[in-house]
Amino acid sequence: MNDQSSTPKTPRNAASWATPVDRMTAGDLPTDAINLNVTGRRPMSPLQGFGQLWQKTYRIRLDGDAVPPETLIAQWKAHFPEFWPKGNRFFGAVGGVAPGDVAVLNVAGPGGMKLSTGIRVMYADEESFSFMTPEGHMFAGMITFSSFVENGQTLAQIQALIRANDPVYEISFRLGFGHKAEDAFWHQTLRNLGAHFGQTGTVSQTNVLVDKRVQWAEAKNVWQNAAIRTAVYMPVYLLKRLINKS
């Protein structure tokens, strides 16, 4: 009998996966970035959130096949912050999206408020890339960005598998404005991406309620609520900016 090695084989796409970590750590940031709810926070999967579990799929079709999926993904990763709606900031690593990167997000909220949160890049290759959210984010989940050809047309897709992170966020989703804000954000992102390639397609959306139950054991997540913590911190942040300008 031939000897068989007991050493497990390395997966072909091993380099595309981020190394597991217990806590996120953000790198150097510009002085105007608000980093309150990223460094030291755990990544949160959809299993760890509080609210109903949703799968949301957003798509935009590009006319013809002039833009190969690999080109689209390469451009999307390299210029990711540029496709976000105005008023939202993505402070990521220089050079684009790569496995293990941690980015700080300053997201526009109602009344000029800012929400400080972040993401960690869990996977990235030539065809797709995925983010996981931290404790305190609006939702616990994974968001995957991909591109493929369907019926001779290149599609760009964003697919989110998400639960509201705590009861406060879940209320906003149940009342509708949480979903509305999230949907508008990704619709505009895809329109901006299409415009980058000279396209003006229409964004389609599909929602699937995967699990209608809430997870009461995760109600304690409200302690890390990034919206509440950012609101409490904002007067301090504004005072610091005034002092630095004087």
C-alpha positions as CSV (number, residue, x, y, z in Angstrom):
1,M,0.0,0.0,0.0
2,N,1.4,3.4,-0.9
3,D,2.0,5.9,1.9
4,Q,-0.7,8.7,2.0
5,S,0.2,12.0,3.4
6,S,-2.0,13.2,6.3
7,T,-1.3,16.8,5.6
8,P,-4.5,18.5,4.5
9,K,-4.3,20.1,1.1
10,T,-4.5,23.9,0.8
11,P,-7.6,25.0,-0.9
12,R,-7.0,26.5,-4.4
13,N,-8.6,29.8,-3.3
14,A,-7.0,30.0,0.2
15,A,-5.2,33.3,-0.6
16,S,-8.6,34.9,-1.3
17,W,-9.9,34.3,2.2
18,A,-9.1,36.6,5.2
19,T,-7.3,35.1,8.2
20,P,-9.8,34.6,11.0
21,V,-9.6,37.2,13.8
22,D,-11.4,37.7,17.1
23,R,-11.4,41.5,16.9
24,M,-11.1,44.0,14.1
25,T,-8.3,46.6,13.9
26,A,-8.4,49.6,11.7
27,G,-5.2,51.0,10.3
28,D,-4.0,54.6,10.0
29,L,-6.9,57.0,9.2
30,P,-7.2,60.7,8.1
31,T,-7.9,63.2,10.9
32,D,-11.5,63.7,9.7
33,A,-12.4,60.0,10.0
34,I,-14.6,59.1,13.0
35,N,-13.4,55.7,14.3
36,L,-15.6,54.8,17.2
37,N,-17.1,51.3,16.5
38,V,-14.5,49.3,14.6
39,T,-11.2,48.7,16.4
40,G,-11.7,46.1,19.1
41,R,-15.1,45.0,17.7
42,R,-15.9,41.4,16.7
43,P,-17.1,40.6,13.2
44,M,-20.8,39.6,13.3
45,S,-22.3,36.9,11.1
46,P,-26.0,36.7,10.2
47,L,-26.3,34.1,12.9
48,Q,-25.4,36.6,15.6
49,G,-27.9,39.3,14.9
50,F,-31.2,40.0,16.5
51,G,-33.8,40.7,13.8
52,Q,-35.5,38.9,11.0
53,L,-33.0,37.4,8.5
54,W,-33.2,38.9,5.0
55,Q,-31.5,38.1,1.7
56,K,-31.5,41.1,-0.6
57,T,-30.2,41.0,-4.1
58,Y,-29.6,44.2,-6.2
59,R,-28.6,44.0,-9.8
60,I,-27.8,46.3,-12.7
61,R,-27.3,45.1,-16.3
62,L,-24.7,46.6,-18.6
63,D,-25.5,46.8,-22.3
64,G,-23.8,44.0,-24.2
65,D,-20.6,42.3,-23.1
66,A,-18.2,45.2,-23.6
67,V,-17.2,45.1,-19.9
68,P,-16.0,41.6,-18.9
69,P,-16.9,40.6,-15.3
70,E,-13.2,40.4,-14.4
71,T,-12.7,44.0,-15.5
72,L,-15.8,45.2,-13.7
73,I,-14.7,43.6,-10.4
74,A,-11.1,44.9,-10.8
75,Q,-12.5,48.4,-11.2
76,W,-15.0,48.0,-8.4
77,K,-12.4,46.9,-5.9
78,A,-9.9,49.6,-7.0
79,H,-12.4,52.5,-6.8
80,F,-14.9,51.2,-4.3
81,P,-15.4,54.4,-2.2
82,E,-15.9,56.5,-5.4
83,F,-19.2,54.6,-6.2
84,W,-20.8,55.3,-2.8
85,P,-23.6,57.9,-2.6
86,K,-22.5,61.5,-1.7
87,G,-22.1,62.2,2.0
88,N,-20.8,58.7,2.8
89,R,-17.1,58.0,3.4
90,F,-15.2,54.7,3.1
91,F,-11.8,54.9,4.7
92,G,-10.1,51.7,3.5
93,A,-6.6,50.5,2.6
94,V,-4.8,52.3,-0.2
95,G,-4.9,50.3,-3.4
96,G,-8.4,48.8,-3.2
97,V,-10.1,45.9,-1.6
98,A,-8.1,42.9,-0.4
99,P,-8.8,40.0,2.0
100,G,-8.3,41.0,5.7
101,D,-8.7,44.7,5.0
102,V,-10.6,46.7,7.7
103,A,-12.3,49.9,6.6
104,V,-14.0,52.6,8.7
105,L,-17.3,53.9,7.4
106,N,-18.8,57.3,8.2
107,V,-22.3,56.9,6.9
108,A,-24.7,59.8,6.4
109,G,-27.8,59.7,8.6
110,P,-30.9,61.9,9.1
111,G,-30.5,65.5,10.0
112,G,-26.8,65.6,9.0
113,M,-25.9,63.0,11.6
114,K,-23.0,60.6,10.9
115,L,-22.9,56.9,11.8
116,S,-19.4,55.6,12.5
117,T,-19.0,51.9,11.8
118,G,-16.9,49.6,9.5
119,I,-16.4,46.4,7.6
120,R,-13.9,43.6,7.2
121,V,-13.1,42.1,3.8
122,M,-13.6,38.4,4.3
123,Y,-13.1,37.3,0.7
124,A,-11.8,38.8,-2.6
125,D,-10.8,37.3,-5.9
126,E,-11.2,38.2,-9.6
127,E,-15.0,37.4,-9.6
128,S,-16.3,38.7,-6.3
129,F,-15.6,40.1,-2.9
130,S,-17.4,40.0,0.5
131,F,-17.6,42.1,3.6
132,M,-18.6,41.2,7.1
133,T,-20.0,43.8,9.6
134,P,-18.8,44.5,13.1
135,E,-20.6,44.7,16.4
136,G,-22.9,47.8,16.6
137,H,-23.4,48.0,12.8
138,M,-27.0,48.4,11.6
139,F,-27.1,44.7,10.8
140,A,-25.1,41.6,11.3
141,G,-24.3,39.9,8.0
142,M,-22.3,39.4,4.9
143,I,-22.5,41.5,1.7
144,T,-21.1,40.0,-1.5
145,F,-20.3,42.0,-4.6
146,S,-20.0,40.0,-7.8
147,S,-20.3,40.2,-11.6
148,F,-21.2,37.6,-14.2
149,V,-22.6,37.3,-17.7
150,E,-26.3,36.4,-18.3
151,N,-28.0,36.2,-21.7
152,G,-25.0,38.0,-23.3
153,Q,-25.0,40.9,-20.8
154,T,-22.7,41.6,-18.0
155,L,-24.4,42.0,-14.6
156,A,-23.1,43.7,-11.4
157,Q,-24.7,42.3,-8.3
158,I,-24.8,43.1,-4.6
159,Q,-26.3,40.4,-2.4
160,A,-26.8,41.0,1.4
161,L,-27.6,38.3,3.9
162,I,-28.5,40.4,7.0
163,R,-30.3,40.6,10.3
164,A,-30.8,43.9,12.2
165,N,-28.2,43.8,14.9
166,D,-30.4,44.8,17.9
167,P,-34.0,45.7,18.8
168,V,-33.5,49.4,18.0
169,Y,-32.3,48.7,14.5
170,E,-35.0,46.1,14.1
171,I,-37.7,48.7,14.9
172,S,-36.3,50.9,12.1
173,F,-36.5,48.0,9.7
174,R,-40.1,47.1,10.8
175,L,-41.2,50.7,10.3
176,G,-39.7,50.6,6.8
177,F,-37.2,53.5,6.9
178,G,-34.3,51.1,7.7
179,H,-35.0,49.1,4.6
180,K,-35.6,52.2,2.6
181,A,-32.3,53.8,3.5
182,E,-30.4,50.5,2.9
183,D,-32.0,49.9,-0.5
184,A,-31.5,53.5,-1.7
185,F,-27.8,53.3,-0.7
186,W,-27.1,50.2,-2.9
187,H,-29.3,51.3,-5.8
188,Q,-27.3,54.5,-6.0
189,T,-24.0,52.6,-5.7
190,L,-24.9,50.4,-8.6
191,R,-26.0,53.4,-10.7
192,N,-22.7,55.1,-10.0
193,L,-20.8,51.9,-10.9
194,G,-22.8,51.7,-14.2
195,A,-22.0,55.4,-15.0
196,H,-18.3,54.6,-14.5
197,F,-18.6,52.4,-17.5
198,G,-20.8,54.8,-19.5
199,Q,-24.0,52.8,-18.7
200,T,-27.4,54.1,-17.4
201,G,-29.1,50.8,-16.5
202,T,-32.0,50.2,-14.1
203,V,-31.4,48.6,-10.8
204,S,-33.6,45.5,-10.0
205,Q,-34.1,44.2,-6.5
206,T,-35.3,40.9,-5.0
207,N,-36.0,40.4,-1.3
208,V,-36.4,37.0,0.4
209,L,-37.4,36.7,4.1
210,V,-35.3,33.7,5.1
211,D,-36.3,33.6,8.8
212,K,-39.1,35.7,10.2
213,R,-38.2,35.1,13.8
214,V,-36.1,37.4,16.0
215,Q,-33.3,36.1,18.3
216,W,-34.1,37.4,21.7
217,A,-30.8,36.1,23.1
218,E,-29.1,38.7,21.0
219,A,-31.1,41.7,22.3
220,K,-28.0,42.6,24.4
221,N,-26.3,43.7,21.1
222,V,-28.0,47.1,21.7
223,W,-25.2,47.9,24.1
224,Q,-22.8,48.2,21.1
225,N,-25.3,50.2,18.9
226,A,-23.1,52.3,16.7
227,A,-25.8,54.9,16.0
228,I,-26.4,55.6,19.7
229,R,-22.7,55.7,20.4
230,T,-21.9,58.0,17.5
231,A,-24.7,60.4,18.5
232,V,-23.3,60.6,22.0
233,Y,-19.8,61.2,20.7
234,M,-20.7,63.9,18.1
235,P,-20.5,66.9,20.4
236,V,-17.0,65.9,21.5
237,Y,-16.0,65.3,17.8
238,L,-17.3,68.7,16.7
239,L,-15.6,70.4,19.7
240,K,-12.3,68.8,18.8
241,R,-12.6,70.0,15.2
242,L,-13.3,73.6,16.3
243,I,-10.2,73.5,18.6
244,N,-8.0,72.1,15.8
245,K,-9.1,74.9,13.5
246,S,-8.5,77.7,16.0
